[in-house]
Amino acid sequence: MAKIPEAMKRMFKNVFVCRNCSTKIRSEPRKILEGKVKCRKCNGRVFRPVRKK
Ligand SMILES: [Zn+2]
């Protein structure tokens, strides 16, 4: 069980989903918060973490 959280972190921690078109973007949370990340499809700047809860 100890190994899994780290893998999950790697897979989900830096992944965000565009609220407009649901494209997944991998980026650092800091960049998302600073608004430096643009969706490559719709150029939107609104993202949510890939996990809903
Ligand atoms: Zn988008």
N, CA, C, O and the ligand as a Tripos MOL2 file, in Angstrom:
@<TRIPOS>MOLECULE
protein
  213   211    54     0     0
PROTEIN
NO_CHARGES

@<TRIPOS>ATOM
      1 N           0.8180   -1.2230    0.0000 N.3       1 MET1
      2 CA          0.0000    0.0000    0.0000 C.3       1 MET1
      3 C           0.8420    1.2590    0.0000 C.2       1 MET1
      4 O           0.3890    2.3320   -0.3990 O.2       1 MET1
      5 N           2.0590    1.1110    0.4490 N.am      2 ALA2
      6 CA          2.8940    2.3100    0.5770 C.3       2 ALA2
      7 C           3.3480    2.8310   -0.7790 C.2       2 ALA2
      8 O           3.6110    4.0220   -0.9460 O.2       2 ALA2
      9 N           3.4340    1.9400   -1.7260 N.am      3 LYS3
     10 CA          3.9690    2.3640   -3.0210 C.3       3 LYS3
     11 C           2.9260    3.1140   -3.8510 C.2       3 LYS3
     12 O           3.2570    3.9790   -4.6620 O.2       3 LYS3
     13 N           1.6940    2.7690   -3.6330 N.am      4 ILE4
     14 CA          0.6590    3.2790   -4.5410 C.3       4 ILE4
     15 C           0.4430    4.7930   -4.4670 C.2       4 ILE4
     16 O           0.3400    5.4360   -5.5110 O.2       4 ILE4
     17 N           0.3720    5.3700   -3.2950 N.am      5 PRO5
     18 CA          0.1080    6.8190   -3.2540 C.3       5 PRO5
     19 C           1.0980    7.6270   -4.0670 C.2       5 PRO5
     20 O           0.7390    8.6430   -4.6630 O.2       5 PRO5
     21 N           2.3110    7.1890   -4.0930 N.am      6 GLU6
     22 CA          3.2960    7.9380   -4.8530 C.3       6 GLU6
     23 C           3.0120    7.8670   -6.3510 C.2       6 GLU6
     24 O           3.1300    8.8570   -7.0740 O.2       6 GLU6
     25 N           2.6380    6.6830   -6.7920 N.am      7 ALA7
     26 CA          2.2870    6.5310   -8.2050 C.3       7 ALA7
     27 C           1.0490    7.3560   -8.5350 C.2       7 ALA7
     28 O           0.9820    7.9890   -9.5880 O.2       7 ALA7
     29 N           0.0890    7.3470   -7.6480 N.am      8 MET8
     30 CA         -1.1280    8.1170   -7.8730 C.3       8 MET8
     31 C          -0.8080    9.5980   -7.9510 C.2       8 MET8
     32 O          -1.3460   10.3340   -8.7790 O.2       8 MET8
     33 N           0.0700   10.0050   -7.0770 N.am      9 LYS9
     34 CA          0.4870   11.4020   -7.0740 C.3       9 LYS9
     35 C           1.0400   11.7850   -8.4300 C.2       9 LYS9
     36 O           0.6960   12.8160   -9.0080 O.2       9 LYS9
     37 N           1.9010   10.9230   -8.9090 N.am     10 ARG10
     38 CA          2.5630   11.2290  -10.1620 C.3      10 ARG10
     39 C           1.5480   11.2890  -11.3080 C.2      10 ARG10
     40 O           1.6720   12.0900  -12.2340 O.2      10 ARG10
     41 N           0.5650   10.4330  -11.2150 N.am     11 MET11
     42 CA         -0.3990   10.3670  -12.3100 C.3      11 MET11
     43 C          -1.4260   11.4900  -12.2630 C.2      11 MET11
     44 O          -1.8650   11.9860  -13.3000 O.2      11 MET11
     45 N          -1.8040   11.8830  -11.0580 N.am     12 PHE12
     46 CA         -2.9350   12.8080  -10.9580 C.3      12 PHE12
     47 C          -2.5710   14.1870  -10.4330 C.2      12 PHE12
     48 O          -3.2940   15.1580  -10.6560 O.2      12 PHE12
     49 N          -1.4630   14.2650   -9.7460 N.am     13 LYS13
     50 CA         -1.2120   15.5130   -9.0380 C.3      13 LYS13
     51 C          -1.0540   16.6970   -9.9800 C.2      13 LYS13
     52 O          -1.5410   17.7920   -9.7000 O.2      13 LYS13
     53 N          -0.3870   16.4780  -11.0720 N.am     14 ASN14
     54 CA         -0.1120   17.6090  -11.9690 C.3      14 ASN14
     55 C          -1.0170   17.6300  -13.1940 C.2      14 ASN14
     56 O          -0.7030   18.2590  -14.2050 O.2      14 ASN14
     57 N          -2.1240   16.9450  -13.0890 N.am     15 VAL15
     58 CA         -3.0200   16.8880  -14.2460 C.3      15 VAL15
     59 C          -4.2820   17.6880  -13.9650 C.2      15 VAL15
     60 O          -4.9080   17.5440  -12.9150 O.2      15 VAL15
     61 N          -4.6410   18.5260  -14.9150 N.am     16 PHE16
     62 CA         -5.8340   19.3530  -14.7710 C.3      16 PHE16
     63 C          -6.7230   19.2020  -15.9940 C.2      16 PHE16
     64 O          -6.2700   18.8360  -17.0790 O.2      16 PHE16
     65 N          -7.9810   19.4900  -15.7900 N.am     17 VAL17
     66 CA         -8.9390   19.3170  -16.8770 C.3      17 VAL17
     67 C          -9.5440   20.6730  -17.2210 C.2      17 VAL17
     68 O          -9.9750   21.4150  -16.3380 O.2      17 VAL17
     69 N          -9.5720   20.9780  -18.4890 N.am     18 CYS18
     70 CA        -10.1740   22.2200  -18.9380 C.3      18 CYS18
     71 C         -11.6750   22.1890  -18.6720 C.2      18 CYS18
     72 O         -12.3410   21.2030  -18.9880 O.2      18 CYS18
     73 N         -12.2000   23.2390  -18.1040 N.am     19 ARG19
     74 CA        -13.6290   23.2680  -17.7930 C.3      19 ARG19
     75 C         -14.4570   23.4770  -19.0540 C.2      19 ARG19
     76 O         -15.6530   23.1870  -19.0750 O.2      19 ARG19
     77 N         -13.8320   23.9660  -20.0720 N.am     20 ASN20
     78 CA        -14.5450   24.2440  -21.3150 C.3      20 ASN20
     79 C         -14.7180   22.9990  -22.1670 C.2      20 ASN20
     80 O         -15.8270   22.6760  -22.5930 O.2      20 ASN20
     81 N         -13.6130   22.3010  -22.4120 N.am     21 CYS21
     82 CA        -13.6550   21.2140  -23.3830 C.3      21 CYS21
     83 C         -13.1100   19.9090  -22.8190 C.2      21 CYS21
     84 O         -12.9410   18.9350  -23.5530 O.2      21 CYS21
     85 N         -12.8360   19.8850  -21.5210 N.am     22 SER22
     86 CA        -12.4480   18.6340  -20.8530 C.3      22 SER22
     87 C         -11.1210   18.0640  -21.3290 C.2      22 SER22
     88 O         -10.8390   16.8840  -21.1200 O.2      22 SER22
     89 N         -10.3190   18.8800  -21.9570 N.am     23 THR23
     90 CA         -8.9930   18.4130  -22.3320 C.3      23 THR23
     91 C          -8.1140   18.3150  -21.1010 C.2      23 THR23
     92 O          -8.1210   19.1990  -20.2430 O.2      23 THR23
     93 N          -7.3630   17.2420  -21.0250 N.am     24 LYS24
     94 CA         -6.4560   17.0830  -19.8940 C.3      24 LYS24
     95 C          -5.1350   17.7690  -20.2020 C.2      24 LYS24
     96 O          -4.5490   17.6060  -21.2720 O.2      24 LYS24
     97 N          -4.6980   18.5330  -19.2320 N.am     25 ILE25
     98 CA         -3.4300   19.2410  -19.3780 C.3      25 ILE25
     99 C          -2.5330   18.8430  -18.2190 C.2      25 ILE25
    100 O          -2.9650   18.8250  -17.0660 O.2      25 ILE25
    101 N          -1.3100   18.5310  -18.5240 N.am     26 ARG26
    102 CA         -0.3670   18.2460  -17.4360 C.3      26 ARG26
    103 C           0.4610   19.4920  -17.1750 C.2      26 ARG26
    104 O           1.1360   20.0080  -18.0670 O.2      26 ARG26
    105 N           0.3990   19.9600  -15.9530 N.am     27 SER27
    106 CA          1.1690   21.1450  -15.6060 C.3      27 SER27
    107 C           1.3210   21.2440  -14.1020 C.2      27 SER27
    108 O           0.6590   20.5340  -13.3450 O.2      27 SER27
    109 N           2.1960   22.1280  -13.6870 N.am     28 GLU28
    110 CA          2.3690   22.3320  -12.2550 C.3      28 GLU28
    111 C           1.2010   23.1450  -11.7120 C.2      28 GLU28
    112 O           0.7440   24.0940  -12.3500 O.2      28 GLU28
    113 N           0.7220   22.7670  -10.5290 N.am     29 PRO29
    114 CA         -0.3880   23.5050   -9.9150 C.3      29 PRO29
    115 C          -0.0820   24.9930   -9.7910 C.2      29 PRO29
    116 O          -0.9730   25.8330   -9.9140 O.2      29 PRO29
    117 N           1.1490   25.3000   -9.5520 N.am     30 ARG30
    118 CA          1.5250   26.7130   -9.4040 C.3      30 ARG30
    119 C           1.2150   27.4900  -10.6880 C.2      30 ARG30
    120 O           0.7040   28.6090  -10.6460 O.2      30 ARG30
    121 N           1.5320   26.8790  -11.8160 N.am     31 LYS31
    122 CA          1.2980   27.5560  -13.0910 C.3      31 LYS31
    123 C          -0.1960   27.7000  -13.3600 C.2      31 LYS31
    124 O          -0.6520   28.7070  -13.9030 O.2      31 LYS31
    125 N          -0.9310   26.6960  -12.9760 N.am     32 ILE32
    126 CA         -2.3850   26.7710  -13.1500 C.3      32 ILE32
    127 C          -2.9310   27.9480  -12.3410 C.2      32 ILE32
    128 O          -3.7310   28.7450  -12.8300 O.2      32 ILE32
    129 N          -2.4790   28.0310  -11.1040 N.am     33 LEU33
    130 CA         -2.9880   29.0820  -10.2240 C.3      33 LEU33
    131 C          -2.5860   30.4650  -10.7160 C.2      33 LEU33
    132 O          -3.3050   31.4450  -10.5190 O.2      33 LEU33
    133 N          -1.4430   30.5250  -11.3510 N.am     34 GLU34
    134 CA         -0.9730   31.8230  -11.8370 C.3      34 GLU34
    135 C          -1.5830   32.1880  -13.1850 C.2      34 GLU34
    136 O          -1.3570   33.2820  -13.7020 O.2      34 GLU34
    137 N          -2.3600   31.2640  -13.7530 N.am     35 GLY35
    138 CA         -3.0160   31.5470  -15.0270 C.3      35 GLY35
    139 C          -2.0590   31.5000  -16.2010 C.2      35 GLY35
    140 O          -2.2930   32.1310  -17.2320 O.2      35 GLY35
    141 N          -0.9830   30.7510  -16.0420 N.am     36 LYS36
    142 CA         -0.0050   30.7110  -17.1240 C.3      36 LYS36
    143 C          -0.2830   29.5850  -18.1180 C.2      36 LYS36
    144 O           0.3520   29.4880  -19.1680 O.2      36 LYS36
    145 N          -1.2180   28.7630  -17.7690 N.am     37 VAL37
    146 CA         -1.4800   27.6020  -18.6150 C.3      37 VAL37
    147 C          -2.7200   27.8280  -19.4590 C.2      37 VAL37
    148 O          -3.7820   28.2000  -18.9600 O.2      37 VAL37
    149 N          -2.5540   27.5920  -20.7530 N.am     38 LYS38
    150 CA         -3.6960   27.7220  -21.6570 C.3      38 LYS38
    151 C          -4.0720   26.3590  -22.1880 C.2      38 LYS38
    152 O          -3.2100   25.5210  -22.4530 O.2      38 LYS38
    153 N          -5.3490   26.1470  -22.3400 N.am     39 CYS39
    154 CA         -5.8150   24.9300  -22.9880 C.3      39 CYS39
    155 C          -5.3940   24.9620  -24.4520 C.2      39 CYS39
    156 O          -5.5560   25.9750  -25.1310 O.2      39 CYS39
    157 N          -4.8600   23.8590  -24.9260 N.am     40 ARG40
    158 CA         -4.3600   23.8650  -26.3050 C.3      40 ARG40
    159 C          -5.4970   23.7860  -27.3200 C.2      40 ARG40
    160 O          -5.3090   24.0700  -28.5030 O.2      40 ARG40
    161 N          -6.6460   23.4070  -26.8560 N.am     41 LYS41
    162 CA         -7.7730   23.2830  -27.7950 C.3      41 LYS41
    163 C          -8.5650   24.5820  -27.8770 C.2      41 LYS41
    164 O          -8.8000   25.1130  -28.9630 O.2      41 LYS41
    165 N          -8.9760   25.0890  -26.7050 N.am     42 CYS42
    166 CA         -9.8980   26.2260  -26.7240 C.3      42 CYS42
    167 C          -9.2480   27.4830  -26.1570 C.2      42 CYS42
    168 O          -9.8970   28.5230  -26.0430 O.2      42 CYS42
    169 N          -7.9640   27.3870  -25.8000 N.am     43 ASN43
    170 CA         -7.2440   28.5290  -25.2370 C.3      43 ASN43
    171 C          -7.8510   29.0340  -23.9330 C.2      43 ASN43
    172 O          -7.5760   30.1570  -23.5110 O.2      43 ASN43
    173 N          -8.6640   28.2170  -23.3050 N.am     44 GLY44
    174 CA         -9.2730   28.6030  -22.0360 C.3      44 GLY44
    175 C          -8.2620   28.5930  -20.9160 C.2      44 GLY44
    176 O          -7.2270   27.9310  -20.9890 O.2      44 GLY44
    177 N          -8.5740   29.3230  -19.9020 N.am     45 ARG45
    178 CA         -7.6460   29.3700  -18.7680 C.3      45 ARG45
    179 C          -8.2780   28.8270  -17.4950 C.2      45 ARG45
    180 O          -7.7050   28.9570  -16.4140 O.2      45 ARG45
    181 N          -9.4180   28.2380  -17.6110 N.am     46 VAL46
    182 CA        -10.0870   27.7250  -16.4170 C.3      46 VAL46
    183 C          -9.9020   26.2140  -16.3460 C.2      46 VAL46
    184 O         -10.3200   25.4740  -17.2360 O.2      46 VAL46
    185 N          -9.2690   25.7810  -15.2730 N.am     47 PHE47
    186 CA         -9.0220   24.3700  -15.1030 C.3      47 PHE47
    187 C          -9.4890   23.8980  -13.7410 C.2      47 PHE47
    188 O          -9.6240   24.6770  -12.7980 O.2      47 PHE47
    189 N          -9.7300   22.6040  -13.6690 N.am     48 ARG48
    190 CA        -10.0020   21.9940  -12.3810 C.3      48 ARG48
    191 C          -9.0940   20.7830  -12.2440 C.2      48 ARG48
    192 O          -8.6510   20.2120  -13.2410 O.2      48 ARG48
    193 N          -8.8190   20.3950  -11.0100 N.am     49 PRO49
    194 CA         -8.0260   19.1870  -10.8110 C.3      49 PRO49
    195 C          -8.7480   17.9870  -11.4070 C.2      49 PRO49
    196 O          -9.9740   17.9770  -11.5170 O.2      49 PRO49
    197 N          -7.9800   16.9850  -11.7860 N.am     50 VAL50
    198 CA         -8.5720   15.8600  -12.4850 C.3      50 VAL50
    199 C          -9.4620   15.0340  -11.5530 C.2      50 VAL50
    200 O         -10.4070   14.3870  -12.0030 O.2      50 VAL50
    201 N          -9.1600   15.0600  -10.2770 N.am     51 ARG51
    202 CA        -10.0140   14.3570   -9.3160 C.3      51 ARG51
    203 C         -11.1460   15.2730   -8.8700 C.2      51 ARG51
    204 O         -10.9240   16.4490   -8.5810 O.2      51 ARG51
    205 N         -12.3140   14.7530   -8.8170 N.am     52 LYS52
    206 CA        -13.4420   15.6160   -8.5230 C.3      52 LYS52
    207 C         -13.5900   15.9190   -7.0460 C.2      52 LYS52
    208 O         -14.0710   16.9870   -6.6700 O.2      52 LYS52
    209 N         -13.1770   14.9760   -6.2070 N.am     53 LYS53
    210 CA        -13.3740   15.1930   -4.7740 C.3      53 LYS53
    211 C         -12.1420   15.8270   -4.1230 C.2      53 LYS53
    212 O         -12.1400   16.0780   -2.9170 O.2      53 LYS53
    213 ZN        -10.2440   23.7090  -23.3810 Zn       54 ZN54
@<TRIPOS>BOND
     1     1     2 1
     2     2     3 1
     3     3     4 2
     4     3     5 am
     5     5     6 1
     6     6     7 1
     7     7     8 2
     8     7     9 am
     9     9    10 1
    10    10    11 1
    11    11    12 2
    12    11    13 am
    13    13    14 1
    14    14    15 1
    15    15    16 2
    16    15    17 am
    17    17    18 1
    18    18    19 1
    19    19    20 2
    20    19    21 am
    21    21    22 1
    22    22    23 1
    23    23    24 2
    24    23    25 am
    25    25    26 1
    26    26    27 1
    27    27    28 2
    28    27    29 am
    29    29    30 1
    30    30    31 1
    31    31    32 2
    32    31    33 am
    33    33    34 1
    34    34    35 1
    35    35    36 2
    36    35    37 am
    37    37    38 1
    38    38    39 1
    39    39    40 2
    40    39    41 am
    41    41    42 1
    42    42    43 1
    43    43    44 2
    44    43    45 am
    45    45    46 1
    46    46    47 1
    47    47    48 2
    48    47    49 am
    49    49    50 1
    50    50    51 1
    51    51    52 2
    52    51    53 am
    53    53    54 1
    54    54    55 1
    55    55    56 2
    56    55    57 am
    57    57    58 1
    58    58    59 1
    59    59    60 2
    60    59    61 am
    61    61    62 1
    62    62    63 1
    63    63    64 2
    64    63    65 am
    65    65    66 1
    66    66    67 1
    67    67    68 2
    68    67    69 am
    69    69    70 1
    70    70    71 1
    71    71    72 2
    72    71    73 am
    73    73    74 1
    74    74    75 1
    75    75    76 2
    76    75    77 am
    77    77    78 1
    78    78    79 1
    79    79    80 2
    80    79    81 am
    81    81    82 1
    82    82    83 1
    83    83    84 2
    84    83    85 am
    85    85    86 1
    86    86    87 1
    87    87    88 2
    88    87    89 am
    89    89    90 1
    90    90    91 1
    91    91    92 2
    92    91    93 am
    93    93    94 1
    94    94    95 1
    95    95    96 2
    96    95    97 am
    97    97    98 1
    98    98    99 1
    99    99   100 2
   100    99   101 am
   101   101   102 1
   102   102   103 1
   103   103   104 2
   104   103   105 am
   105   105   106 1
   106   106   107 1
   107   107   108 2
   108   107   109 am
   109   109   110 1
   110   110   111 1
   111   111   112 2
   112   111   113 am
   113   113   114 1
   114   114   115 1
   115   115   116 2
   116   115   117 am
   117   117   118 1
   118   118   119 1
   119   119   120 2
   120   119   121 am
   121   121   122 1
   122   122   123 1
   123   123   124 2
   124   123   125 am
   125   125   126 1
   126   126   127 1
   127   127   128 2
   128   127   129 am
   129   129   130 1
   130   130   131 1
   131   131   132 2
   132   131   133 am
   133   133   134 1
   134   134   135 1
   135   135   136 2
   136   135   137 am
   137   137   138 1
   138   138   139 1
   139   139   140 2
   140   139   141 am
   141   141   142 1
   142   142   143 1
   143   143   144 2
   144   143   145 am
   145   145   146 1
   146   146   147 1
   147   147   148 2
   148   147   149 am
   149   149   150 1
   150   150   151 1
   151   151   152 2
   152   151   153 am
   153   153   154 1
   154   154   155 1
   155   155   156 2
   156   155   157 am
   157   157   158 1
   158   158   159 1
   159   159   160 2
   160   159   161 am
   161   161   162 1
   162   162   163 1
   163   163   164 2
   164   163   165 am
   165   165   166 1
   166   166   167 1
   167   167   168 2
   168   167   169 am
   169   169   170 1
   170   170   171 1
   171   171   172 2
   172   171   173 am
   173   173   174 1
   174   174   175 1
   175   175   176 2
   176   175   177 am
   177   177   178 1
   178   178   179 1
   179   179   180 2
   180   179   181 am
   181   181   182 1
   182   182   183 1
   183   183   184 2
   184   183   185 am
   185   185   186 1
   186   186   187 1
   187   187   188 2
   188   187   189 am
   189   189   190 1
   190   190   191 1
   191   191   192 2
   192   191   193 am
   193   193   194 1
   194   194   195 1
   195   195   196 2
   196   195   197 am
   197   197   198 1
   198   198   199 1
   199   199   200 2
   200   199   201 am
   201   201   202 1
   202   202   203 1
   203   203   204 2
   204   203   205 am
   205   205   206 1
   206   206   207 1
   207   207   208 2
   208   207   209 am
   209   209   210 1
   210   210   211 1
   211   211   212 2
@<TRIPOS>SUBSTRUCTURE
     1 MET1         2 RESIDUE 1 A MET
     2 ALA2         6 RESIDUE 1 A ALA
     3 LYS3        10 RESIDUE 1 A LYS
     4 ILE4        14 RESIDUE 1 A ILE
     5 PRO5        18 RESIDUE 1 A PRO
     6 GLU6        22 RESIDUE 1 A GLU
     7 ALA7        26 RESIDUE 1 A ALA
     8 MET8        30 RESIDUE 1 A MET
     9 LYS9        34 RESIDUE 1 A LYS
    10 ARG10       38 RESIDUE 1 A ARG
    11 MET11       42 RESIDUE 1 A MET
    12 PHE12       46 RESIDUE 1 A PHE
    13 LYS13       50 RESIDUE 1 A LYS
    14 ASN14       54 RESIDUE 1 A ASN
    15 VAL15       58 RESIDUE 1 A VAL
    16 PHE16       62 RESIDUE 1 A PHE
    17 VAL17       66 RESIDUE 1 A VAL
    18 CYS18       70 RESIDUE 1 A CYS
    19 ARG19       74 RESIDUE 1 A ARG
    20 ASN20       78 RESIDUE 1 A ASN
    21 CYS21       82 RESIDUE 1 A CYS
    22 SER22       86 RESIDUE 1 A SER
    23 THR23       90 RESIDUE 1 A THR
    24 LYS24       94 RESIDUE 1 A LYS
    25 ILE25       98 RESIDUE 1 A ILE
    26 ARG26      102 RESIDUE 1 A ARG
    27 SER27      106 RESIDUE 1 A SER
    28 GLU28      110 RESIDUE 1 A GLU
    29 PRO29      114 RESIDUE 1 A PRO
    30 ARG30      118 RESIDUE 1 A ARG
    31 LYS31      122 RESIDUE 1 A LYS
    32 ILE32      126 RESIDUE 1 A ILE
    33 LEU33      130 RESIDUE 1 A LEU
    34 GLU34      134 RESIDUE 1 A GLU
    35 GLY35      138 RESIDUE 1 A GLY
    36 LYS36      142 RESIDUE 1 A LYS
    37 VAL37      146 RESIDUE 1 A VAL
    38 LYS38      150 RESIDUE 1 A LYS
    39 CYS39      154 RESIDUE 1 A CYS
    40 ARG40      158 RESIDUE 1 A ARG
    41 LYS41      162 RESIDUE 1 A LYS
    42 CYS42      166 RESIDUE 1 A CYS
    43 ASN43      170 RESIDUE 1 A ASN
    44 GLY44      174 RESIDUE 1 A GLY
    45 ARG45      178 RESIDUE 1 A ARG
    46 VAL46      182 RESIDUE 1 A VAL
    47 PHE47      186 RESIDUE 1 A PHE
    48 ARG48      190 RESIDUE 1 A ARG
    49 PRO49      194 RESIDUE 1 A PRO
    50 VAL50      198 RESIDUE 1 A VAL
    51 ARG51      202 RESIDUE 1 A ARG
    52 LYS52      206 RESIDUE 1 A LYS
    53 LYS53      210 RESIDUE 1 A LYS
    54 ZN54       213 GROUP 0 **** ****
